[in-house]
Amino acid sequence: MDLSLRDLRDTDKLKLASVSLTMAYKRPFISPDLALEIVKNIRLLALSGKKNFKTYLYDPLVFAGWERDKAHLATSTAKLMDKIHQDVEDPAYKHTISQQCKRLISQSLVEGMSALGDSCIFFLERMQEIPELASSNEATDFVSAIEKPLRDFAKLTSESNEKKFEDSISNLTPEDVKSAFNPIRLDGTRKKVYIETELHTLYNQVLVATKSNNLVKCKKLLSRYIITYNEYESYNKSEVENLLKALDKREVGFRQNLWDSLAIEIYYSVTRGIMEGNAKKAIQGIRKYAYIFEGDPNVKFYYEIDALERKLYGIIQTKDLMKDLKKGM
């Protein structure tokens, strides 16, 4: 999304007043699930338009002092990201990554809204990969500036999405609802073989990452495996459970971290579906969340998903579709 920076200097002080409250408390470390949640909120923010992007991301960073004069900025965000990627692999430059990421954000504030979104996501993704970066002053200052505004945006979005979702599913035909609830069927030998191969290949990649002790990569691959294939017959739930127990012994909190990431990914998918007017995608995400977490109220976004699920089943009862849905499941 290419958004102009024209008129962005006219900062609304009333809207920024709440940002100062976040400066009183600064986290000592940015956890991977928090970084991921902020990434997802930034992506949703990009879907909501320039005004919200300015209010909830650009303005808080300017207010927190992340803007620099153009005279001090010598390169583009694209080149800065390339350099950071290279320096991450070189131990001699690893200590400079946090300062480089701060320069990246400063440059993006001048360059444009698209660059700002990409740069913020880049910084947050590197925090998930590099513990030293996640505990740096630059990382904690950055999150301190944007965490509360983005949570405010997420809260407003959640409230408005409940009504959007209700209106959207009310207009679905019985056939549309049945389609969203249809179980996955692998019709045709070729398609079944392809899916089986993909599933086993991905699981083997998980095992390789586990053996090499690359737990960051392992978490990403496991998340993809669980979200993509949890409804397939070949999904090996018992093996996943055994693997999670072993990884939790290797790194305390691994399982909880993974579960948080899964909840964030699925909730983002549901929210995006609603914002894009794709009710089927939202319904499938709600079903996937319920299937994976089995009604555990301690999982992230349980109450937000539960509210949407109640509206969904209210419409199903109103349309008298429950008997037909049970036949197809």
N, C-alpha and C positions, 0 to 999 in steps of 0.2 A: 504494500500500500504506500503510495507516494504522496505524502502530505506536506504542504507548504509551511514554511516557518514565518510567513508574513503575519505581523501583528502579535507574535508570541511574546514580545517584550512587555505587553500590557498585563502584568501579573495581578491576579485577583487576590488581594491580601487577606480578605475574609476566608477564602477557600484554603489559603495556605496556613492560616493560624493554627490549625490542628497539627500541622507537620512538626511544629516546634515541640509538641508534647512527646514525640518519638525520640527527640534528641536527649531527653532526660535519662533514658535507659538504652544502653547499647549492648547487644548480645556479644559474648566473648567468642562465639563460634557460630558459623552459619551451617546448620545441618543440611544434608543433602535433600531431605524432604521439603524443608522450607525453601531452599533454592529452586527446587522443581515447581513448587506451588506458585512461587512468584513468576517463574517463566510462563506457566500456564495462564496466569492472570494478565500478563503482558500481551500474550497472544489473543486473549479474549478482548482486551482493551483495544487492540488494533482493529478488531471487527466492529467496534462500537463507534468509531469515527474520530475526527481530528479534535473536536472539543473535549471529549473525555481523555484522549491521549495527552493533551496539554494539561488538563486539570489534575490528573492522577499520576502522571509520570514526569513530564517535562518540568512543570512548575515546582514540584517538590525538590527536584535535583538542583534547579537554579536557586531556590530558596536556601538549600543546604550548602551552597557555595561551590558546586561542581562545574560551574561555567567558567571558561577562561577566555581571555582576549584572543581574537583571531591572530594577532601578531605572534602569539606564543605557540601557535599550532602549525606544524610544518608538513604534515602528511595527511592522507585520507584514512578513514576508519578501516577500509579494506586492507590497506598496506599495514596498518597497525595490527590487525588481527592475524595477518600472515606472519608478521615478525614474532608475535606472542606464541603462535603455534610452533615456530622454530625454536624459540628460546626455552619453551617448556621442556624440550628434549635435551637441553644442554645444562648440566648441573651448575656450570659457571654463571649462568644467567637466571637460574630459578629464583633467586632472591629479588630479582627486579620485576617479576611478573605482576605483583600487586600494583606497583607504581605505573607500569605500562597499562594495566587495565583502567586505572584512574584517568590516565591521559586519553585512553580510548573513549571513555564516557564523555569527557570534556570536549573532545573533538566532535563527537556525535551530536552534542547539543547545538553546535554551530552548523553542522552539516545538513541536518534534516530529520524529520520524524521517522522515516524508514530506517535511517542509519542509527538513530537513537534506540529504536526497538531491537534491531539486530545486535547492537553493541551491548545492551543490557543483558540480553539472552546469552550472548557469548561469555560475558563476565560470570553470570550465574552458573552456566554449564561448566566452566572451568573450576568454579568453587566446588562443584559436586565431584570433580575428579582429583583435586589437589587439596588435601587437608590443610597444608600450610597456608595456602591462599585463603581458605575458608575462615581461618583464624586471624588473618591480617587486619590491620586497622582500616585499610582501604575497603576491604570486603564488608566489615561490620559497619563502617560509616555509610557505605552505599545502601545496604539493606535497611539501616536505621532511617535513612531518608525516604525510602519508598514503601516500606512494608505496610505502614498504617494506611496511607492513601490507597494503596492497591487492595487492602482488605476492605476498606470502605466501598470501593468500586465493586468488589466481589459480592458484598452484602446487598448492595442495591440491585445488582444483576440477578442475584438469586431470587430476590423478592419479585422483581418484574417478570422473571422467567417462569415462575409458577403460573401466573395468569396467561402468559403467552402459550405455555405448554397446554394448559386446560383448553384454551380456545382452539389450539391446533388439533388436539386429539378429538375434540368435539366434532370437528369437520371431517374426520376420517370416515371412510366407508367401512362397513364390516369386513370387506375383503382386505382393505389396507391394514386393519388391526390384526387380522389373521396372518397376513404376510409378515408382519413385524414379530409375531410370536412363533412363527414356524421354526421347528428345530432344524439344525443343519443336516442336510442329507447329501451324501456323495453319490450322485447319479452318474453312472458310467465308470467303467474300469480305469480308463486313462486318468480321469480327474481324481479318482480315489488313490491311484498309485502316486500321482504328483503330490497330493496333500500329505500322504504318508511319508514320502521322501523328504518333503520340506520339514515336516514335524520332527522326524528323526535327525535330520541334519542340524536343526536348531538346537535340539536337546544335546547332541554330541558337542556342539560349540559351547554349551553351558558347562559340560563336564570338562572340556579342555581348559576353559577359563578358571574353573575351580581348582584343577590340578596345578595350574601355573600361579595360583594364589592372586589372580587379577580379579579381586572382588567387585571392583567398580564395573568392569565389563560383565562379570557374572550376574550382577544385579540387573543390568540392562537386558541381557539375553533372557534371564529368567522371567522378567516382567513381560517381555514380548511373547515368550512361550506360553505363559499362563493366560494372558489376555487374548491371544490369538486362537489358541487351541483348546481352551478349557472345556468346550462343549463337544469336542470330537471324541469318538470312541477310543481312539489310540492315545488319548491324553493319559499320561501315566501319573495319576494323582499320588499313589503311594510312594513312588520314586521321588517325586517332588517333595513330599513331606520328609522323607529320609534325608534328602539333600539339604533341605532347610535346617533340619536339626543339626546336621554336621557343620554347616556354615555358621550357625548361631554359636556353636562352641568355638569356632575359629575366630569369629568376630562378634562379641556380645552386642546384641541389638540388631543383627543383620536381618532377621526375619521381620521384626517390627518396621525397620527401615524399608524393606521391600513391600510390606503390606501397605504402608503409608504411600509409597510411590504408586502402587497399583490403584489405590483409591483415588489419588490425585489424577492419574491418567484417565480413569474411567469417568470421573466426575467432569473433567474437562471435556471429554468426548460428548457426554450428555448435554452439558451447557452449550457447547458449540452447535450441536444439533438443533437445540431450541432456538438459538440466536439466528441460525441460518434457515429456520423454518422447516427443518428436516425432522419431522416427528418420528419417522421410522427409526432413524439413527439414534434418537434420544431414547426411544422405547427399548431398543436392543441394548443400549448402554445400561439402562436401569435393570434389565433382566440379567445382564452379565455381572453387574455389581451384586445383585441378590444371590446369584449362583455361586460366586467366588467367596463372598463374605458371610453367607448363610445367616443373615439377620443379626450380626454382632453389633450392638449399639456403641461399642468402643472404637469402631473403625471410623476413620476420617470421613466426614460428609454423610454420615449415616442419616442424620435427621433431615438434611436437604434432599437426599435421594428418597427417603421415606415419605416426605411430603408430596413429591412428584408421583411416587408409586401409588399413594392413596388416591390422588386425582385420576390416575390412569385406571385403576380398578373401579373407581366410582363411575367412570364413563362406560367401562365394560359392562357393569351391572345395569346401567341405564339403557344401554343398547341390547341387553340380554344376550351377550356373546359368550358367556362363560362356558356353557355346554359345548358350543362349537369349538372353542379354543382347546378345551380338554381333549376333544376327539383327535385334534391334530398334534398334540404334544406326546 
